[in-house]
Amino acid sequence: MNQIIKKGFLLLTILIFSGLAYNGFAQTTKIRGRIIDSETKEPLPFVNIAFKGTTIGTTSDFDGQYFLETRTPSDLLHISFVGYKEQVFEIQKASFQTINVELKSEAFDLAEIIVTPGENPAHVLLRKIIAKKEANNPSRFDSYQYESYTKMEMDLNNIKDSFKNKKIMRQFQFVFDYIDTSVITGKPYLPVFITESLSDYHFQKKPKIEREVIKASQMSGINDNASLAQFTGKLHQNINIYDNFIDLFNMGFVSPIADGGLRYYKYYLTDSAFREGSWCYHMSFKPKRKQEPTFIGDFWVADTTFAIQNMQMRIAKDVNLNWVKDLVSNNEFQKLNDSTWFLKKQNLFVDFMITEKDSTKQMGFFGRKSISYKNIKLNQPLKEEIIKLDNNVIVEETALKQPKEYWDNARPYQLSERESGIYAMVDSIQNVPLYRNIIDVIQTFVTGYYVKGKFEYGPYYKLYSFNEIEGNRFMFGGRTSNDFSTKIMYNGHLAYGDKDNKFKYGLGFLYMINKLPRETFGAQYKHDIQQLGKSPNAFTEGNILSSLLKRNPNNKLTMVNQLEAHYEKEWFQGFSNTLKFRYRDINPTKFVPFNAPDVSGETPVSGITSSEIELRTRFTRNERIIMGEFERVHLGGPFPIFNLYLTMGMKDVLGADHNYQKIDLSIEHTIELPPLGNLYYLVTAGKLFGKVPYPLLHLHEGNETYAFDPYAFNMMNYYEFSSDQYVSLFVEHHFNGLILNRIPLFRKLKWRTVVSGKGLIGSLSDKNNGSLTNTEAKMIFPNGLSDVSKPYFEASVGIENIFKFIRIDAMWRLNHLEDNPYQDFENFGIRAMFQFTF
């Protein structure tokens, strides 16, 4: 992931926010404005605006606002509304213009009209649309294939003259010739990242198979990179208006044609017309209540089939969504035969806001993505070579090497001379020294490493820390950069404590045998302190935050000499094995003693040596992943993640003292439950076979800091419970504002509630129960460590999205409340964490 961030924070943002869209450059004709009544000055909704002589048009929204953008306009803009005089305006092609209109009412002599009560005709039409949803949903086909052209763009918006004239911007003056204006927001913007891709997409329902073969990909604003090319296709976003809920930024928005749409929207039947060979009805919709994840917009639906021809959706202004000021989605369908409609274009525009201040004055970013579909094939079996592909997304070897002529033929439109210049301008930004310096600062902050040539220094948050064993700890470390190699990465560190006066160190490497599917080999040796019994999410040793946020004396650390070597093989996307050899020499301290039973009392043990072989199997499906040259981040997916660990301890190998076997299984998943939020669960279970000292048992994951750890028991101490067989369950539900959005006092704060519960039960066989004072026990437990045959429970209620970054939980330890002179635990506590959520 480091390589991604190195190429710019903007790029990282667009990858994380994958699913952005909208199309248009300076050579398109853009018109926006507002339509009001000339006498009352009230906004007029549902006014028809169209380029005369074409079917390109729109209607004004409930605030009277409208916008139009096209490459093929006529010379005149026609505006009409029942009861008002029509107006026609000449337009300037290939430019942006604002046309505000005041319509004058027109008097008519009308015959007597008798109004009788009845159902809203829009509701009648909506029920017919819902009844036909299954027949019109693109996912109904057993299989389909198509070719797609995708363009992604990130723009810096709201650029003011005062900003352009700053001294620091002198090196960038050449870019301001390419400033354009958004037709949706009216804000000026400057493209800073553009990417295009052409791919073949293949889908099969049973068994479910998705494959995307990217035939061509080019990026401006970053050097060509095959890993990043994966994110320029369609597979990483799925906006289907026929689904009841549309997932945008991890929030389930209610589709305007959801089965329960009448509970969330008001509908208006506004027009009917003959469009593209079909008689169609025009409907508008808006939310019934504030702050619910809903849209405002309109759609055209074909008669008889009741298939959606075109739908434009804009998020409601008060939706509880972070960082997003505006979002507009447009889905256009094409008629393949008398009864079949399929996607033609998909567009999504997102206006990201950095601060809560006046968005008309503050700079931010536009994210845009557009997808065009052609060569659609329905219900044709997938070819065997497509099914056998070992990854969902494949980037062909020639994809990054296609010439200009190839792209001229691949695009659904021709670039103008100005548009071609924008691509060159975006690439030129990378050569400006100031730009590179800004990227270096951002990269250091996000990754923790400062890159200089072929070496990366860091992480900076480990330069200084403190604990009761080492006193003040100073550390210097780093790793080789991608300029050194994209096949092998070396790393190392050296640390020193002024209390124990000892040096600690570590050395290792990671070799990338193959990137897709992933195949790696690596080794790591370290002589350093460790916290046994911490969760994989806990602060690593030497992190300054673990020192600052401690709630108990930080003295349960153990000196460990560890050698670890691994071989990782991904067989196909979502299924991988990792074979690992691990040697450890664990040494006691006065805070964590190792004592064996003796007739006369206790005998100190100098250390524990173990040698293990571990086989990890990981399986999931349709997972989203961001990859750098060596690292990758798993973003989850629609299916649970299974992890199975099989471990064998080998006595006498490198002096190891024990034979044993372990099996550990975990299942974790986040279930989207719109509109109720989302539910996360983690189930773990394990069993150890054999006789081992307590440091080799399962030391259950405690947390002795005030930082919230989602993978630990936050009210449990380190070295409090251990097991040789156990089952645990973590459950956490995020309501995403469902509760607090309905309380007026809290609505403006946009806080969100979260509740969680954690439970654990385990046992110790007599041979591993070091708390028993008999000669069968291998090692006496330190004071305060016991089994957990009596289940342990804790629960919390929290508020997240405080200042957008902070989550604070009130936590209760529900049992094991007996006084323990050796464990300083809390029955109630407050825990906090930083988190980035939309």
N, C-alpha and C positions, 0 to 999 in steps of 0.2 A: 504493500500500500504506500510505502515511502515514495516510490517512483511516481505514483499518481499525484501525491501532494506536492512533490518537487516541481511538477509541471504547472502548478498553480492551484490556489485555493478555490478558484472559480470552477475548475475542472472537477475537483473533489466534490464540490457542491452539486454539480449537475449529475454526477454519478450517483450520489446518495439520493438525490431527488429524481432519480430516473423515472420517466413518465411525463416529461414536460412536452409542451407542443404549441405551435402556431406557425403559420407560414407567411412570408412576406419580406420584401426588401424595398429599397427606395424606389425601384422602378414600377412598383404596383401603384394603382390609384387608390388613395385612402380618403375616406370622407367620414366625418363624425359630427355630431351636433345634438341639439335638443329641440323638441317641437312642443310649442305651448299654444294655448288659446289666446288670440290677439286681444280679447277684451278682458278676460278674467286672469290671464297670465298663469293659469293652472296648466301643469304638464298634461299632454295628451298621450295615453298609451294606445297600442295596437294600430298606430298610423302606418300605412303602407309606404315604404320607400324602395324604389327600384330604378335601375338604369333603363331608360325608355327603350322599348324594342327588344328587351332581353328578359330572361327569367332570374337574373341576378338581383336579389333584393333582400330586404329584411323588414322588421316592424319595430316601432319604438317600444321601449320597455315601460314599466309602470311609473318611472320618473320622466318619461318623455324622451329619453336618450336613445341614440342609435349609433351604429357604426357599420361601415361597409368597406370591404377591401377586395380588390380583384385585379387581375392582369388584363382582363378583356372587357372594359367598360364601353358604354356608348357615350355620345357627346352630351346627353341630357339626363338629369336626375328628376324623376317624377315622384311627387308626393301627393297622396290622396287619402281621404278619410270620410266616412259617411257623415253627412251633415255639414261638411266644410268644403270650401272651394279648393279645387286642385291647384297645385303650383308646380312649375317646371323651372329648373335651374341649369344653366350651362356649367360644365365642370372643366377643370384642367386635368388632362390625363397625365399619368405617371407622376403625380405629386400628392402631397397631403394638403387637405383643406377642411376647414370647419364651416359647416352650413347650419346655422340656427334658423328656425322657421317659426313664424307666427301665423297660424291658420285662421282665416276669417270664416265665421259661420255662414251657412247658406240657408235661407228660409224656404220652406216647402209647405204647400197646402196638402194636408194629409186627411184621408178619410178616417172615420171613426175606427178606433182599435179597441177590441175587448181583450183584456188580459186575464187569463185564468191560471190558477195555481198549477204547477207541474214541476217535473224534475229538470234540473239544469241539463241541457242537451250535451254539455261537455262531459258530464258524468256518464251519460249513456254511451258516448263515444269511447270514453276511457275504459269502460267495462268490456267493450268489444275488442279494444286493443289488448287488454289483459288476457282475454279469452284466447286470443290468437298468438300470444307471446311465444309459446312453445313451438308453434309452427313457423315463426319468423326469426327465432333466435339463431344466429350463425352457428352456435355450438350444437345445434340439433343434428348436423350432418355427421355421418359415420366417419368421414374423412374429408379434408379439403387441402388444397395447395394453391399457392399464389406467389407472385413476385412482388416485393415491396421496395419502395424507395423511401428512405427515412432521412430527415434532416433535423439535427439538434443545434440549438444556438443559445449562448448565454450573452446577455447584453448588460452593460452598465447604463443605468437610466438616471434621469433627472439631472443631467449635467448642466450646471449654470455657468454663465460667463465669468463669474467671480472665481470659480474653480479652474476654468481654463487659463485664467490669467495669473494663477499662482506661480511663483518662481520654481517650485518643484516640478511643475508640469511643462517646463520649457522643452524638455527632451521628447515630449509626446505631442507637440503641436501638429504634426503631420496627420494624426489620427482624427482630428476634429473635423476634417473635410468630409467625413463619412457619417456624421451624426444624422439620424433620421428621427421621425416622430411616430409614436405608437398610436394607431387608430383607436385602440381600445381605451387607453388611459389619457391620451394627449400628452404624455411625457416624452421628452427627447431621449434618445438612447444611442449607444455606441456598441456595435458587436465586438466582443473580445474573445469568443470561442465559437467555432463553427465545425460541425462534422457531418458528413454524408455517408450513407451506406446503401448498397443494393444487395438484396438477399432473396433467397428462395425459402419459403416457410412451408413446413409440412406438418399436418395435424391428423391424428387418428384417435377416435374416441375409446375403443375397446380392442386390446388393452391400450391405455392412454399413452400416446407417444407424441412428443413435440420435438421437432428438429428445425433448426435454422442454419442455413449455409450462407455465410456472408461472402459474396462474390467480389465485392469491391468496397473499400472504405478509405476515406481520406479525411484528415483533420487539419484545421488551421488553428493556430494557437497552441499547438503541442506537436512534438515530433511523433512520427508514425509509431504506433505501438499496437501489436496484435492483441494484447490483453484488453486494452481500452476499446478496441474495435468491437469486442463482444457486446458492449453496451450501446452500440449505435443501431442495433436492430430492434425488432418488435418484441422479442420474447420476454424482455424484462418489464414490460408494462401490459396491462390488460384492462382496458376500459370497455365494458360491455353494457350498454344502456338497457339491455333486456334482463340483466341481473337485478334482483331486488335492491341490492346495495352495491355501490361502486367504491372500491377501495382507493382513496387518494390520501397520500401521506399518512398511512396507517389509521385512517379514520373512515368508517363506513358511511358514506353519503347515501341518502335515500334516493333511488332512481325516480325520476318524474313519472315513470310508467310501472312503478313497483306495485305488487299485488295490493299492498296496503296504502297506496298513494293518497287516497282520500283522507287518511288520518293526518297527513303531513302537508298537503298542498291544497290551494284553491285553484280551480281550473276555469278557463274562459275559452269558449269557441268563438273565434274572431273572424274567420274568413273561409272561403272555399274557392278552388280554382283548378283548372286543367293544367297539370305540370308534368312535363316529360312523359307524355303518353298515358297519364293516369289522372283520374279525378281525385283531388286531395283536399283534406280539411286542415285548417290551421288552428292550433291551440296554443294558448299561453298559460303559464303557471307561476305561482309564487308561494312562499312558505306560509303556513298558518300561524306558526309561533316563532318567537325570537330564539336565536342562538342554536337552533337545531341544525345538524349537518344536512342541509338541503340546498336546493338551487332555485334560481329564478331564470326564466327563459321561455322558449317556445319551440314548437316542432310542427312539421308537416307530416301527415299520415295518409297513406293511400286508401281509397275506398275499396271495399270488398275483401282485400287481403288484410287490411289494417296493419300493414307493415310501415315502420317509420321510414320516411324518405330523407328527412334532415332534422337534426335536433341540435339546438344551441343552448348550452347551460352555463350559468354564471353563479358562483357561490354567493349565498346570501351575505350581506355586508357584515353581519354580526356573528358569523360562525366562530365558534371557539377553536380557532386554528392558529398556531403560532407562525410567525415569520412570513405569512402569506397575506398580502393586502388585497389581491384580486386573483381570480382564476376563471378562465373562460374555456369551455370545451365545445368543440363542434364535431359532430359525427354525421357524415354524408354517405348515403347508401345508393347503390346502383341496381337497376332491375336487370336480372339475367334472363328471366323468362316470365311467363304470365303470373307465376306465383312465388318466384324466388327473388329476394333482395339480398344483396351482400355489400359489405363495406366498400366504399370507393375512396374516401379520405377520412382521416382522423387527425384532429388538431387540438392541442391544449396549450394555453398561454397562462403563465403564472407570473405575477408581480410580487417578488420577494421584498419585504421591508426589513431593514436592519434594526430600526428603533421604532418606538411607539410615537415619536414626534410627528409633526405634520408631514405626511408622506408626499405632499406637493413640493416640499422644500428640501427633503433629505434624499441623498442618493441611495439607490438600491440596485436590484438586479431583475432583469426579465429572464425567465426560462421558457424556451419555446421548443416544441417538437411537432413535426408533421409527418404523417405516413400516407403514402399513396399506394393503392392496390391495383394490380392488373394481372392478366393471364390466370384467371381464377379457374380452378378445376374442382368439381364437387364429386364426392363419393367415388373417387378413383383410388384403388389400393396403392399404398406407399411401396416404392421400390425397395427391394431387399437391401441394397447398399445404403439406403437412407435409414432403414430400421437399425442396421448394424453399427451406425455411427456411435462412437463411445462418449460423445458429449452432446448436450442439448444444443449448444451453439458452436459451430465450426467456422473458423476463419480460414479460407483458402490461402494457399501459399502466395498466390499472385494478387490477393485482395488489396494489399497496400502499394501495389506497383502499377496500377492501371493508369494509362496516359490520359491527357486532357481530352483527346478525341473520344475516348470511351465514355467519360462523364458527360460530354456534350450530347451523346446519344441516349444515355441512361436517364437523365433528368426528365421529368414530365414537362419541363419548360426550358427555354433557352435563357441563359444568363445575359444580362446586358453588360456593357463595358464597365459601368459603375459597380455592378455586383461582382464582377471578376476582380475589380480593384479592392473590394472589401476583403476578399480572401487573402490577397497579398498584404494588405494593411495589418490584418490580424497576426499573420506570421511575423511581420516586421517588429511588432511590439516586443517579441522575445529578445531582440537584439539590443534593446535599450537597457543600459546598465542599471538605471533606477528600478526598472521592472524586475530585473533579476535579484536585486537587493531586497525588494519587498517580498518576493517569493521566498527568499532564504529565511527571512524573519518569520513568515507565516509557517513555513515548514518546520522550523525549530520549535515553535510554540506547540504545534499540533503533534508532531512525532516525538519530540523530546531530544532530537539529534540535530546538531549543526553540521552541515555538509561543507567540506572544503576539499575540492579536488577528489582524490580517490579514497578519502576517509571521512567518516561521520563521527563526531565527538558527542558523547552523551551516555545515558540520558541526563539532562540537566537537573532533574528532580532527585537524583541520587548523589549529587556532588557533596551534600552534607546531610547528616542525620545524627541521631543520638539514641542510645539505649543503655540499660544498666550493665550490660556485659562489656561493651566496647567503649563506653563513654561517648566522646565526640568522634564520629566516624566520617572520614573523608574518602571519597572515591573518585577515580578517574577511569573512564572507559570509552569504548567506541567500537565501530565496526567498519568494514570496507564498504565503499559506496558502489553504486551501479556503474560509475565511471571506471572503477577498478575491474569489475567483471559482472556480468549478468548470469553467469553460470555458478560461481562460487562466492560465498560471503564468509569472511573471517570476523570473529569478534573476540573481545577480551576486556578485562577490567582489573584494576589494582586498588585495594582499599586498606585503610589503616585506622586503628582505634587508639586514642591516646590514653585509655584506661587499662586495657589489656596489653597495650604495646605490641600488638601482633599485626602482621601483614596478612591480607586475604587476597585471593586472586582467582581468575577464571579465564579459560581459553576454549575456543570452539570454532566450528565451521559448519556451513550448510552448503551442500552441492546439489544443484538442480539438474537431475538427469533428464527429465522431460517436464514440460510445463503443462501441456494439455494432452491427455490426462496427466495429472500431477504425479511425479515420481522423484523422490528426494532421498538423499543420504546425508547424515550428519553425525557429529560427535561433539561432546561438551565435557570438559573437566573443570571442577571448581573446588577450591578450598575456602569455605566461607560459612557464615552463620546461616541457619535456616529456622523457620518457625514450623515445627511439625504440627499437623492438625489444622492447617489453615485451608480455606476454600480456594479454588482456582481463580476466583474473582478478587481475592484479598490483595491489599497493597503488597508489593514485593519487598523483600528485605532491603533496607537502605533507602526506602522512599521517605522523603522528609515528612509527608503527610501521615505516615504511620507513627512517627514520633510526635507530631503536633497534636494528633487526635486521639492519643491513647487514653483509655479510661482506667487502666490498671498499670502498675509498673511493667515496663517492657523488658522482662527478664527471663522469659521462658524460651529463649533462643538456644539453639544447639549448634555446636561446631560440627560440620559435616565435610568429609572428603568424598566427592561423588564423581564417577565417570559414567557417562551415558552416551550410548550410540544407537542410532535408529535407521531403519529403512522404511520409507512410506511409499505405498503403491495405490494409486486410485485406478480402479478397474474401469469404472465409468462414473459419470457425474452423480454424486450422492452416495457412492459405495467405495469404501477404501479400507485398506489394512495398514497398520503400522506395527512393525516388529522392532522391539526395543530391548537392548541389554542395559542393565543398570547395576553398577557396583556402588555400595555406600559403606563408609566407615563413620559411624555416629558416635560422638564423644559426649560424656556427661558434663554438667556444670553443677555448681553448688545449688542452683535453683532447680535444676532438673537432674537429680542424681540417678545413677544406675546401681542398684543394690540387689544382690542375690541373697536368699535365705541361708542361714548357717545355724548350727546347733547353738552357738554362743551368741547369735544375734544376726547382724547384717554384714555382708562382705561386699566392699565396693567392686564394681566391674569397670575395667578401664575403657571399654567401648564395645560396640556391637557392629559386626561386619555382615553384610548380606550381599548376595549376587542373585539377580533376578533376570528372567526372560519374560517379557510381556508382549502379548499379542492383542492389539486393539482392532476391533471391527466397528466401523461407523457406517450407518445407513440412513438415508432419507431420500426424498424425491422432490424434484422441481425447486431446488434451493437456489436462492439468489446469493451471488458471491461477487465481491470486489477483489481483484487481484493486482498486486504489484509484481515486481520481478521475482521476489522471494516470499513475500508474505501475502496472505489473503484474509479477508474478513467475511465471515458467514453472516448473512442478513436474515436467515430463516426462510421459511417457505410454508406452503399449505399443508405439509405432512409432518408428523412427529420425527424427531431425531433419535435414533437408537445408538447407544454406545455399549459395547460388550468388551470387557477387559478380562483376559485369562493370564494369570501370573503364576510363575513357578520359581520358588526359591531353591537354589542349588548349593547344598552344603559342600565345603572344601574347594569350591571354585573361587580362586583368588583369596583363599583364607576365610570364606564365609562359614558361619557357625550353624546354619539352620536349613532344614528341608521343610518346605511348606508349599501349598497351592492356594490361590485365591481366585474367586470369580466375582466380578462386579458388573452390574447392569444398570443403565440409566435410560430413562425415556423422558424427553421434554418436548413441549409444544406450546405454541400460542394459538388459541382458538378465537377467531374473530366472531363476535356475537352482536353485530349491529342490530338495533341501536343501543344495546345494553353495554357496549364497550368490548373489551377483550379479556380472556381468561388465560393465564399462564400456569402450567403445572410442570413439576419435575418429580419423577418417581425414581428412587434409587434403591437398590438392594444388593447385598453382598454376603459372601461366606468365605471364611478362611479354614483350610484343612491343615492341621499340623500344630506344633507346639512352638511358640515364639515369645520373645520378650515384648513388653508392652509397646515400645516404639514401633514395632512392626505390626501391631494390631491396627484396626481402623480407629484412629483417634478422631472423634466426630468434630465437625467443622464449627469451631467457636469464633467469636469476634470480640476482641478486647479494645475496640476503638469506638468512637462516636459516629463513625461513618456507617451508613447502611450498606450491608452486603447481601444482595439478593440470593446468593448461593450458600450462605452460612446461617447458623442459628445465632442471631444477633444478641440474644440475652444469655447465651452460654459462653463460658470461659474456655480458653485453651486448656487441655489436659483435665477436662472435667468428666467426660464419658468416653469409654472405649468399648468395642465389641469385636467378636469374631464371626458374628452373623447379625444382620440388621436389615431393617426396611425403613425408609423415610419418605415423607411426602411434603412438598412445598406447593402451595396454591396461592395465586395472587390475581385479584381481579381489578382492572382499571376501568372506571366508569366513564372516562373521557368527558367529564362535564355533565353527565346525564342528571346528576342530583343538584349540584350547585348552580347550574345554569337556570334552574327554576326558582332560585331564591334571589329576589331583587338586590339585596345588599351585596351578594357575592358575584352577581352576574358580570359586573364590569371588571372584576378582578381576574376572571377566566381561570379560576382555580379548578382543580379536578380531584375527585376522591379516589382513593385506592385502599383496598383491604387485603390482608394476607393472613395466612395461617400456616404453621409448620409443625410437623409431628415426627417423632422418631421412637422406634422401639428396637431393642437389640438384646443380645445375651452373650455371656462368656461361658465357655466350657470350663470345667474345673482345672484342666491342665493349663489354661491361659489366664486364670483369675489370680493375678498377683496380689490381690488384697487378702487372699487366704494365707494365713501364717502356717504353711506346711512345706515340707521339703519337695513336694511335687511342683510347686510354683517355680517357674524359671526365673522370674525377677519380681521383686516386690514393687507394687505400684507406689508412686510418689503420693504424698498426702493430698487428698482431695480428688483423686482419680478413682472412678468406680464404674460399674456396669450401668446399663440403662434398661434393665428388665422391667422396671416400672416406666411406662411411656413418658416421654418428655414432650411438652406442647408450649408453643408461644404464638401470640397473635398480635396484629397491629392494625391501626387505622391511620391513614396518612392523607396529606394534601400534597399534590404535585402541581407543577407548572407555576410555582411561586417565582415571580420575576422571570418566568419562562425556563429557568435553569434548575431550580431547587425543588427537591422533594424532602418533606419532613414527616416522619412517622412517630406516632405514640405507640410504644410496644409494651406488652405485658408477658411476663413469664408466668405460665398458668399453673405449673406444679413444680415438684422438686424445690420446695420453698423452705425446707428444714434448714436450721442454722448449721453452717459448715465452717468451722474455724479456719479451714485451709483454702476456702474459695470465697472471694469477695465479689458476690454476684448481686444483681439488681432485680427486684420484682417488677419495677417499672422503669422505663428509660425512653429517652428521645434520641432518635437517630436521623441523620440527614445525608443526602447525597446530591451530587450534580448529575444532571442527565439532560440530554438533548432530545427533545420531542417536538413534533409539530402540533 
